[in-house]
């Protein structure tokens, strides 16, 4: 089954898939424990030092790899989200702000863990994250596409997109952008992404669906997992691959090639020459 077909099989039956995931023995047990005990937590210190509860919540918000960073998360939670200078608001990754909003000890004190966001809202996110993890065991592309669909609307700046490696990876694959672009300075990366995927598009479900369709097709090509309707003229030529990807797979993004975005004659100059981008294009994705 192609990644596109596998993704649609899950996304078109998402409610049923989520229910099946919630019914898994380990998921049901972890969720029952969480709901029975999270309301007993009355402080940030209690929360981060209760591994079973804290790790559950961190996974729910896609932050499992940061569960060890109790010091950082304590600062995130203590700072809340009301001030523009709060740590959660200054970190580019929007998941930290989402976490601090759900567990808003700064605003709600001891009752922070009794809100809907901290209880059933978090368990719903945990089930969605587990579903994506399960899909990754057979097809990482499906997992990434589900993640992108779920989180796209939460991205409100290009720097938030850059900060989320999964979201960024989907965009890179969908539009044939070499991951070596990450070696460029942050403003150059932001300029490219803004041209290719305007942030406003991530708030539009129709455009998000088109990006995902494009991603799943290109994912199969890149990973040679299935025959694809996307035919690259010469898969050994990274430059051709980038141009083909930029010309779209049944999407509305056919107007500009990636090279044109950085052409020095463009009316909106990014400060990056086409020769530099061509040099990047000659490097295969992944280095």
VOBA-1610 file (N, C-alpha, C; in pm, whole numbers, padded with zeros to 5 digits, always signed):
BEGIN
Unk+00085-00119+00000Unk+00000+00000+00000Unk+00088+00125+00000Unk+00055+00220-00085Unk+00132+00343-00090Unk+00111+00422+00038Unk+00203+00514+00064Unk+00190+00597+00183Unk+00064+00682+00176Unk+00032+00732+00057Unk-00091+00811+00040Unk-00213+00729+00077Unk-00222+00606+00024Unk-00337+00521+00053Unk-00342+00483+00200Unk-00227+00454+00259Unk-00223+00417+00400Unk-00264+00533+00489Unk-00220+00653+00453Unk-00258+00772+00530Unk-00408+00795+00521Unk-00464+00786+00403Unk-00607+00808+00385Unk-00689+00703+00459Unk-00639+00580+00461Unk-00710+00473+00532Unk-00724+00505+00680Unk-00623+00572+00736Unk-00628+00611+00877Unk-00707+00740+00894Unk-00674+00842+00818Unk-00735+00974+00838Unk-00884+00975+00807Unk-00927+00893+00712Unk-01069+00888+00678Unk-01151+00810+00781Unk-01083+00739+00869Unk-01150+00663+00975Unk-01086+00695+01109Unk-01057+00825+01129Unk-00976+00865+01243Unk-01044+00833+01376Unk-01173+00857+01386Unk-01243+00830+01511Unk-01233+00684+01551Unk-01253+00595+01456Unk-01244+00453+01484Unk-01102+00413+01522Unk-01005+00471+01452Unk-00865+00441+01481Unk-00826+00489+01621Unk-00874+00605+01659Unk-00845+00657+01793Unk-00908+00572+01901Unk-01031+00525+01876Unk-01100+00440+01973Unk-01024+00309+01992Unk-00975+00253+01882Unk-00900+00127+01890Unk-00769+00148+01966Unk-00706+00262+01944Unk-00582+00293+02014Unk-00608+00310+02164Unk-00714+00380+02198Unk-00749+00402+02339Unk-00778+00272+02412Unk-00826+00171+02337Unk-00862+00043+02397Unk-00744-00052+02415Unk-00627-00015+02360Unk-00509-00099+02380Unk-00482-00111+02531Unk-00442-00229+02573Unk-00422-00253+02716Unk-00331-00154+02785Unk-00213-00130+02726Unk-00117-00039+02790Unk-00166+00105+02789Unk-00232+00143+02680Unk-00283+00280+02670Unk-00398+00301+02768Unk-00487+00204+02776Unk-00602+00215+02868Unk-00555+00222+03012Unk-00456+00139+03047Unk-00403+00139+03183Unk-00336+00271+03218Unk-00253+00322+03127Unk-00182+00448+03152Unk-00280+00565+03163Unk-00382+00563+03079Unk-00481+00670+03079Unk-00566+00667+03206Unk-00606+00549+03247Unk-00685+00538+03370Unk-00607+00589+03490Unk-00479+00553+03497Unk-00395+00600+03608Unk-00383+00752+03604Unk-00361+00805+03486Unk-00344+00949+03470Unk-00468+01023+03518Unk-00585+00982+03470Unk-00709+01051+03506Unk-00740+01038+03655Unk-00701+00926+03715Unk-00730+00904+03856Unk-00638+00984+03947Unk-00523+01027+03896Unk-00423+01088+03983Unk-00379+01229+03948Unk-00400+01275+03826Unk-00348+01405+03788Unk-00410+01517+03872Unk-00536+01504+03909Unk-00603+01608+03987Unk-00550+01622+04128Unk-00473+01522+04173Unk-00415+01528+04307Unk-00288+01612+04312Unk-00234+01643+04195Unk-00111+01722+04185Unk-00146+01869+04203Unk-00078+01935+04297Unk-00113+02075+04327Unk+00002+02173+04304Unk+00117+02124+04258Unk+00229+02215+04235Unk+00314+02167+04119Unk+00393+02256+04065Unk+00483+02222+03955Unk+00582+02116+04000Unk+00634+02131+04120Unk+00733+02036+04172Unk+00675+01895+04181Unk+00554+01884+04233Unk+00489+01753+04240Unk+00472+01693+04101Unk+00436+01775+04007Unk+00409+01730+03871Unk+00534+01674+03805Unk+00641+01752+03799Unk+00760+01709+03726Unk+00832+01594+03796Unk+00804+01576+03926Unk+00871+01469+04000Unk+00787+01341+04010Unk+00669+01343+03949Unk+00589+01221+03939Unk+00607+01168+03797Unk+00702+01077+03781Unk+00741+01035+03646Unk+00623+00979+03566Unk+00540+00899+03628Unk+00431+00835+03555Unk+00334+00937+03497Unk+00301+01037+03577Unk+00210+01141+03529Unk+00279+01237+03433Unk+00399+01279+03469Unk+00471+01377+03389Unk+00507+01322+03251Unk+00555+01198+03246Unk+00593+01139+03117Unk+00471+01119+03028Unk+00357+01088+03089Unk+00232+01074+03012Unk+00197+01207+02947Unk+00200+01313+03028Unk+00165+01445+02977Unk+00265+01492+02871Unk+00391+01467+02894Unk+00493+01509+02798Unk+00475+01437+02664Unk+00445+01309+02670Unk+00420+01236+02546Unk+00298+01293+02474Unk+00196+01324+02549Unk+00073+01378+02489Unk+00100+01503+02407Unk+00196+01583+02451Unk+00227+01708+02381Unk+00349+01695+02289Unk+00387+01572+02261Unk+00498+01549+02167Unk+00633+01587+02222Unk+00647+01586+02354Unk+00771+01630+02417Unk+00841+01517+02492Unk+00817+01395+02453Unk+00876+01280+02523Unk+01027+01289+02536Unk+01091+01338+02431Unk+01237+01344+02434Unk+01291+01448+02531Unk+01201+01528+02589Unk+01243+01630+02686Unk+01196+01596+02828Unk+01146+01476+02849Unk+01097+01438+02982Unk+01207+01447+03087Unk+01330+01421+03045Unk+01442+01427+03139Unk+01471+01570+03185Unk+01430+01671+03107Unk+01467+01810+03133Unk+01371+01874+03233Unk+01372+01823+03355Unk+01278+01872+03456Unk+01304+02017+03492Unk+01431+02059+03490Unk+01463+02197+03522Unk+01403+02293+03421Unk+01420+02262+03292Unk+01364+02346+03187Unk+01212+02350+03196Unk+01150+02234+03211Unk+01004+02229+03214Unk+00948+02297+03338Unk+01023+02296+03448Unk+00980+02368+03568Unk+00975+02518+03539Unk+01075+02569+03470Unk+01078+02711+03434Unk+00964+02744+03337Unk+00939+02653+03242Unk+00830+02674+03147Unk+00697+02684+03220Unk+00674+02592+03312Unk+00547+02589+03384Unk+00533+02705+03482Unk+00639+02736+03554Unk+00632+02847+03650Unk+00611+02981+03581Unk+00661+02993+03460Unk+00650+03120+03388Unk+00513+03146+03329Unk+00433+03040+03313Unk+00300+03057+03255Unk+00306+03105+03110Unk+00198+03166+03064Unk+00191+03210+02925Unk+00137+03353+02910Unk+00107+03418+03022Unk+00043+03551+03012Unk+00140+03661+02970Unk+00267+03647+03007Unk+00366+03750+02973Unk+00437+03716+02842Unk+00462+03817+02763Unk+00532+03795+02636Unk+00675+03749+02660Unk+00726+03776+02778Unk+00863+03735+02810Unk+00870+03600+02881Unk+00756+03538+02904Unk+00754+03406+02967Unk+00831+03308+02879Unk+00902+03216+02943Unk+00986+03123+02868Unk+00907+03047+02763Unk+00787+03004+02795Unk+00705+02929+02700Unk+00676+03010+02574Unk+00669+03142+02590Unk+00641+03228+02475Unk+00766+03267+02397Unk+00881+03252+02458Unk+01005+03289+02389Unk+01069+03170+02318Unk+01032+03049+02358Unk+01082+02931+02288Unk+01010+02919+02155Unk+01085+02893+02049Unk+01023+02893+01916Unk+00931+02774+01893Unk+00955+02663+01963Unk+00873+02544+01945Unk+00738+02566+02015Unk+00628+02566+01940Unk+00496+02596+01999Unk+00447+02490+02097Unk+00510+02374+02100Unk+00465+02269+02191Unk+00485+02309+02337Unk+00587+02389+02365Unk+00611+02432+02503Unk+00499+02525+02551Unk+00459+02614+02465Unk+00349+02704+02502Unk+00220+02626+02521Unk+00197+02528+02433Unk+00076+02446+02446Unk+00075+02371+02578Unk+00192+02320+02618Unk+00204+02247+02744Unk+00179+02340+02863Unk+00241+02457+02862Unk+00225+02552+02971Unk+00083+02607+02978Unk+00015+02611+02864Unk-00124+02657+02862Unk-00215+02552+02923Unk-00189+02425+02890Unk-00271+02316+02944Unk-00251+02299+03095Unk-00128+02317+03140Unk-00096+02303+03283Unk-00053+02440+03336Unk-00151+02529+03345Unk-00123+02669+03375Unk-00119+02694+03526Unk-00013+02646+03587Unk+00003+02666+03732Unk+00017+02814+03765Unk+00080+02890+03676Unk+00102+03033+03702Unk-00029+03108+03719Unk-00131+03067+03644Unk-00260+03136+03651Unk-00359+03068+03744Unk-00354+02935+03749Unk-00458+02860+03821Unk-00412+02797+03952Unk-00284+02806+03981Unk-00233+02752+04106Unk-00260+02604+04124Unk-00306+02566+04243Unk-00326+02425+04277Unk-00433+02357+04194Unk-00521+02434+04132Unk-00630+02376+04052Unk-00590+02357+03904Unk-00465+02384+03871Unk-00421+02377+03732Unk-00441+02239+03670Unk-00434+02136+03752Unk-00443+02000+03698Unk-00585+01946+03692Unk-00682+02029+03724Unk-00822+01983+03723Unk-00900+02035+03602Unk-00837+02115+03519Unk-00905+02172+03403Unk-00925+02066+03296Unk-01015+02095+03203Unk-01038+02002+03091Unk-00911+01983+03009Unk-00836+02092+02989Unk-00713+02084+02910Unk-00612+01989+02975Unk-00606+01990+03108Unk-00509+01908+03179Unk-00555+01764+03196Unk-00684+01740+03185Unk-00738+01605+03206Unk-00774+01539+03074Unk-00899+01547+03033Unk-00941+01477+02911Unk-00878+01535+02784Unk-00844+01663+02789Unk-00775+01722+02673Unk-00639+01659+02652Unk-00570+01633+02762Unk-00438+01571+02753Unk-00448+01423+02715Unk-00548+01352+02767Unk-00561+01211+02730Unk-00594+01195+02582Unk-00672+01288+02528Unk-00703+01283+02385Unk-00575+01300+02303Unk-00489+01392+02345Unk-00363+01414+02275Unk-00271+01291+02288Unk-00273+01228+02404Unk-00191+01109+02427Unk-00232+00997+02331Unk-00361+00980+02315Unk-00411+00876+02224Unk-00372+00907+02080Unk-00383+01032+02041Unk-00343+01071+01905Unk-00194+01047+01883Unk-00113+01083+01983Unk+00031+01062+01972Unk+00065+00914+01965Unk-00004+00833+02043Unk+00019+00689+02041Unk-00021+00629+01907Unk-00131+00675+01851Unk-00173+00630+01718Unk-00064+00660+01616Unk-00007+00778+01622Unk+00101+00814+01530Unk+00224+00727+01552Unk+00256+00701+01678Unk+00369+00613+01709Unk+00346+00473+01655Unk+00224+00423+01666Unk+00191+00290+01613Unk+00207+00285+01463Unk+00164+00390+01395Unk+00176+00395+01250Unk+00323+00398+01207Unk+00406+00462+01288Unk+00548+00474+01256Unk+00617+00338+01251Unk+00561+00240+01320Unk+00622+00107+01323Unk+00615+00039+01186Unk+00517+00077+01106Unk+00505+00019+00972Unk+00535+00119+00860Unk+00507+00247+00883Unk+00532+00347+00780Unk+00549+00483+00846Unk+00674+00528+00855Unk+00702+00656+00919Unk+00635+00771+00845Unk+00619+00756+00715Unk+00555+00862+00637Unk+00412+00887+00679Unk+00338+00781+00710Unk+00200+00795+00756Unk+00198+00866+00891Unk+00288+00826+00980Unk+00296+00890+01111Unk+00325+01039+01096Unk+00421+01074+01011Unk+00456+01214+00991Unk+00340+01293+00933Unk+00268+01232+00839Unk+00155+01300+00776Unk+00044+01326+00877Unk+00016+01229+00963Unk-00084+01247+01068Unk-00043+01358+01164Unk+00084+01358+01199Unk+00137+01461+01289Unk+00123+01599+01225Unk+00158+01609+01098Unk+00150+01737+01027Unk+00006+01786+01024Unk-00086+01697+00993Unk-00227+01733+00987Unk-00276+01784+01122Unk-00232+01720+01229Unk-00278+01756+01364Unk-00218+01886+01414Unk-00094+01916+01377Unk-00025+02030+01434Unk-00015+02152+01343Unk-00052+02138+01218Unk-00031+02248+01122Unk-00091+02379+01170Unk-00214+02375+01220Unk-00281+02501+01258Unk-00218+02568+01379Unk-00135+02494+01454Unk-00071+02553+01572Unk+00056+02631+01535Unk+00101+02616+01412Unk+00221+02688+01367Unk+00180+02828+01323Unk+00229+02926+01394Unk+00189+03064+01364Unk+00304+03151+01313Unk+00423+03093+01304Unk+00537+03166+01249Unk+00631+03069+01179Unk+00709+03119+01088Unk+00803+03034+01016Unk+00908+02977+01111Unk+00936+03048+01218Unk+01035+02999+01313Unk+00979+02883+01396Unk+00847+02883+01415Unk+00783+02769+01478Unk+00793+02645+01389Unk+00782+02666+01259Unk+00797+02556+01164Unk+00940+02502+01165Unk+01036+02592+01168Unk+01176+02552+01173Unk+01209+02478+01302Unk+01139+02511+01410Unk+01169+02451+01540Unk+01114+02310+01555Unk+01019+02272+01470Unk+00957+02141+01481Unk+01013+02051+01371Unk+01100+01958+01408Unk+01171+01878+01308Unk+01078+01794+01222Unk+00969+01744+01280Unk+00876+01662+01202Unk+00802+01747+01100Unk+00750+01861+01144Unk+00680+01952+01053Unk+00773+01997+00942Unk+00895+02034+00979Unk+00992+02080+00880Unk+01026+01970+00782Unk+01042+01847+00832Unk+01075+01735+00745Unk+00967+01708+00641Unk+00842+01725+00680Unk+00732+01706+00585Unk+00740+01810+00474Unk+00764+01935+00511Unk+00774+02042+00412Unk+00894+02020+00320Unk+01008+01983+00377Unk+01127+01958+00296Unk+01103+01849+00194Unk+01041+01740+00237Unk+01015+01629+00145Unk+00911+01668+00042Unk+00804+01732+00085Unk+00696+01769-00006Unk+00744+01860-00119Unk+00835+01952-00086Unk+00876+02052-00184Unk+01018+02030-00235Unk+01077+01915-00204Unk+01208+01883-00259Unk+01318+01972-00209Unk+01306+02021-00087Unk+01409+02108-00031Unk+01512+02021+00039Unk+01637+02033+00000Unk+01741+01953+00062Unk+01756+01991+00208Unk+01772+01889+00294Unk+01791+01915+00436Unk+01921+01988+00464Unk+02010+01995+00364Unk+02135+02070+00381Unk+02108+02220+00392Unk+01986+02261+00361Unk+01953+02402+00379Unk+01969+02441+00525Unk+01960+02342+00614Unk+01975+02369+00756Unk+02113+02421+00792Unk+02207+02409+00699Unk+02341+02463+00722Unk+02346+02613+00698Unk+02241+02667+00635Unk+02234+02810+00610Unk+02191+02883+00737Unk+02208+03016+00738Unk+02166+03090+00855Unk+02013+03089+00865Unk+01964+03114+00984Unk+01822+03098+01014Unk+01734+03186+00927Unk+01781+03306+00895Unk+01699+03397+00815Unk+01686+03348+00671Unk+01792+03285+00619Unk+01786+03228+00484Unk+01686+03114+00481Unk+01691+03029+00583Unk+01596+02918+00591Unk+01453+02971+00599Unk+01433+03073+00682Unk+01299+03130+00699Unk+01248+03191+00569Unk+01337+03255+00494Unk+01296+03317+00368Unk+01248+03212+00268Unk+01319+03100+00260Unk+01279+02994+00167Unk+01145+02935+00207Unk+01131+02901+00334Unk+01007+02837+00378Unk+00887+02929+00362Unk+00906+03058+00389Unk+00796+03152+00375Unk+00750+03162+00230Unk+00844+03153+00137Unk+00809+03158-00005Unk+00736+03032-00049Unk+00785+02918-00002Unk+00729+02790-00046Unk+00596+02760+00022Unk+00591+02780+00153Unk+00469+02752+00229Unk+00435+02872+00317Unk+00355+02965+00268Unk+00312+03076+00353Unk+00246+03022+00479Unk+00277+03079+00593Unk+00226+03029+00719Unk+00073+03027+00720Unk+00012+03121+00650Unk-00135+03125+00644Unk-00191+02997+00583Unk-00114+02931+00497Unk-00161+02807+00435Unk-00180+02696+00538Unk-00104+02704+00648Unk-00113+02600+00750Unk-00240+02614+00834Unk-00310+02725+00818Unk-00438+02744+00887Unk-00554+02704+00797Unk-00525+02663+00674Unk-00627+02628+00575Unk-00625+02476+00555Unk-00730+02408+00598Unk-00732+02262+00593Unk-00720+02207+00452Unk-00773+02279+00355Unk-00763+02233+00216Unk-00619+02237+00168Unk-00549+02345+00201Unk-00409+02357+00160Unk-00320+02260+00237Unk-00354+02236+00363Unk-00278+02138+00442Unk-00293+02000+00380Unk-00414+01967+00337Unk-00438+01836+00273Unk-00357+01822+00145Unk-00342+01932+00070Unk-00263+01928-00054Unk-00115+01907-00023Unk-00068+01973+00082Unk+00072+01955+00122Unk+00097+01810+00162Unk+00003+01752+00237Unk+00018+01614+00281Unk+00015+01519+00161Unk-00074+01543+00067Unk-00081+01459-00054Unk+00052+01462-00128Unk+00106+01580-00137Unk+00235+01599-00202Unk+00346+01527-00126Unk+00342+01540+00007Unk+00442+01478+00092Unk+00440+01325+00079Unk+00322+01266+00090Unk+00315+01120+00087Unk+00361+01064-00047Unk+00330+01135-00156Unk+00376+01090-00287Unk+00528+01098-00296Unk+00584+01210-00252Unk+00729+01227-00257Unk+00801+01135-00157Unk+00736+01106-00047Unk+00795+01015+00051Unk+00816+00877-00011Unk+00718+00830-00086Unk+00730+00700-00150Unk+00841+00700-00254Unk+00854+00810-00328Unk+00962+00820-00426Unk+01098+00816-00356Unk+01110+00895-00251Unk+01238+00905-00181Unk+01278+00774-00114Unk+01178+00700-00068Unk+01207+00577+00004Unk+01187+00451-00079Unk+01147+00468-00204Unk+01131+00357-00297Unk+01046+00246-00237Unk+00937+00285-00167Unk+00852+00184-00104Unk+00737+00140-00193Unk+00707+00220-00296Unk+00594+00186-00380Unk+00606+00256-00513Unk+00535+00205-00613Unk+00528+00276-00740Unk+00451+00405-00716Unk+00491+00513-00784Unk+00429+00642-00759Unk+00389+00708-00890Unk+00286+00790-00883Unk+00245+00868-00999Unk+00336+00987-01022Unk+00423+01014-00925Unk+00519+01123-00938Unk+00645+01066-01000Unk+00676+01101-01125Unk+00793+01051-01193Unk+00896+01162-01205Unk+01013+01140-01149Unk+01121+01238-01160Unk+01199+01207-01287Unk+01231+01310-01363Unk+01299+01290-01490Unk+01432+01219-01472Unk+01500+01250-01363Unk+01629+01185-01339Unk+01652+01187-01189Unk+01625+01074-01122Unk+01632+01071-00977Unk+01775+01082-00927Unk+01873+01070-01016Unk+02011+01086-00971Unk+02054+01232-00971Unk+01968+01317-01025Unk+02000+01460-01034Unk+01915+01535-00933Unk+01977+01576-00822Unk+01902+01642-00715Unk+01841+01773-00760Unk+01908+01842-00854Unk+01853+01968-00904Unk+01722+01944-00976Unk+01717+01841-01064Unk+01594+01809-01135Unk+01486+01770-01036Unk+01522+01695-00931Unk+01425+01652-00832Unk+01361+01772-00764Unk+01444+01872-00731Unk+01392+01990-00664Unk+01295+02065-00755Unk+01332+02081-00882Unk+01245+02152-00975Unk+01116+02076-00997Unk+01123+01944-01013Unk+01002+01865-01032Unk+00910+01877-00911Unk+00969+01870-00792Unk+00887+01880-00671Unk+00821+02017-00664Unk+00896+02122-00700Unk+00842+02257-00692Unk+00729+02278-00790Unk+00727+02201-00900Unk+00621+02215-01000Unk+00495+02140-00964Unk+00497+02070-00850Unk+00374+02021-00789Unk+00327+01886-00837Unk+00243+01826-00754Unk+00176+01700-00785Unk+00029+01726-00765Unk-00032+01789-00865Unk-00173+01821-00855Unk-00205+01923-00747Unk-00115+02019-00723Unk-00141+02121-00622Unk-00137+02258-00686Unk-00160+02361-00604Unk-00162+02498-00655Unk-00028+02566-00642Unk+00079+02489-00611Unk+00208+02551-00587Unk+00298+02547-00711Unk+00240+02540-00829Unk+00320+02523-00949Unk+00378+02652-01003Unk+00342+02764-00946Unk+00381+02891-01006Unk+00531+02918-01000Unk+00596+02882-00893Unk+00737+02916-00875Unk+00821+02792-00855Unk+00936+02790-00918Unk+01035+02686-00885Unk+01115+02734-00767Unk+01178+02641-00697Unk+01258+02681-00581Unk+01370+02774-00622Unk+01428+02750-00740Unk+01537+02836-00786Unk+01489+02979-00806Unk+01371+02996-00864Unk+01320+03130-00889Unk+01301+03208-00760Unk+01275+03137-00651Unk+01254+03206-00524Unk+01376+03283-00480Unk+01494+03237-00525Unk+01618+03298-00479Unk+01697+03362-00593Unk+01637+03377-00708Unk+01704+03439-00820Unk+01729+03586-00788Unk+01848+03631-00818Unk+01884+03769-00782Unk+01800+03872-00855Unk+01733+03830-00966Unk+01651+03924-01041Unk+01510+03933-00986Unk+01477+03848-00885Unk+01343+03848-00829Unk+01313+03982-00762Unk+01184+04020-00766Unk+01146+04148-00704Unk+01161+04143-00553Unk+01157+04023-00494Unk+01178+04010-00349Unk+01308+03936-00328Unk+01411+04008-00290Unk+01544+03948-00280Unk+01564+03888-00144Unk+01623+03772-00140Unk+01648+03705-00012Unk+01792+03714+00027Unk+01878+03760-00065Unk+02019+03766-00035Unk+02091+03635-00063Unk+02022+03538-00125Unk+02083+03410-00159Unk+02079+03394-00310Unk+02192+03372-00370Unk+02198+03363-00515Unk+02153+03228-00563Unk+02112+03220-00693Unk+02072+03092-00750Unk+02189+02997-00757Unk+02310+03049-00770Unk+02426+02960-00776Unk+02448+02888-00645Unk+02421+02959-00533Unk+02433+02894-00403Unk+02328+02786-00388Unk+02204+02816-00428Unk+02098+02716-00416Unk+02127+02596-00506Unk+02185+02621-00624Unk+02221+02511-00712Unk+02325+02423-00646Unk+02420+02485-00574Unk+02521+02407-00504Unk+02456+02319-00398Unk+02357+02377-00328Unk+02284+02298-00229Unk+02206+02187-00295Unk+02152+02217-00413Unk+02070+02119-00483Unk+02149+01997-00524Unk+02280+02013-00547Unk+02362+01902-00591Unk+02394+01806-00478Unk+02359+01846-00356Unk+02378+01757-00241Unk+02251+01678-00219Unk+02261+01547-00213Unk+02144+01465-00190Unk+02086+01492-00053Unk+01954+01474-00038Unk+01886+01494+00090Unk+01948+01402+00193Unk+01978+01460+00307Unk+02038+01383+00415Unk+02186+01408+00426Unk+02243+01491+00334Unk+02383+01529+00345Unk+02466+01481+00230
//
